[in-house]
Amino acid sequence: MRIWDPHIRGVRQLNYNKDLRCKAFMALLAKLIYLRMVWGMVPVNRFQIFLRGLTVCCPNCGGRQIFRTWFRLHYRCPHCSLKLTRTEGFYLGAMVWNYGLTVFGCFPVLIALYLAGAYSSTILGVLCVAVGVLLPPLIYPWAWSLWLMSYYLALPHELPANAADDGSVDEDE
């Protein structure tokens, strides 16, 4: 901050406003760092959950390693320990996403190409069987991620990062 001088009041006022903005930003940054250090996480909004679902990341912390292998989901996120498989039938949501992406995403395109005259009915049958068998394993990680995304978009308060201070979220249900 500049030394007070009555002849350059405009410059001093400008620097004072810049300092206030800087102090406000630093206070917000300190609060976020405090939340990250003490509680281990920062609150997550729905847009972040949506983006993390599209990029196969943990909906809570954004960690990229939620899968051990292509077909094996970690039981908990390695970064924030979010329980990824909540109860016995929780995998059914991923199956629904997988089935929906296959049936409603690819088969209509194949049928539209057949109706446009791009190929014969025999080729349509072969392509439908090939897509029905090969596509679900290829999109398995995205189906899980989309399922986690849709679950936490509907219930964002269930994420530990968004939990109330009263400890209302019980991860070990």
Secondary structure, DSSP 8 states (H G I E B T S, - for coil): -----GGGHHHHHHHHHHHHHHHHHHHHHHHHHHIIIIIS-----HHHHHHHHHTT--TTT--S--BSSSS-B-SB-TTT--BSS-STTTHHHHHHHHHHIIIIIIHHHHHHHHHTTSS-HHHHHHHHHHHHHHHHHHTHHHHHHHHHHHHHHH-GGGSGGG--TT----S--
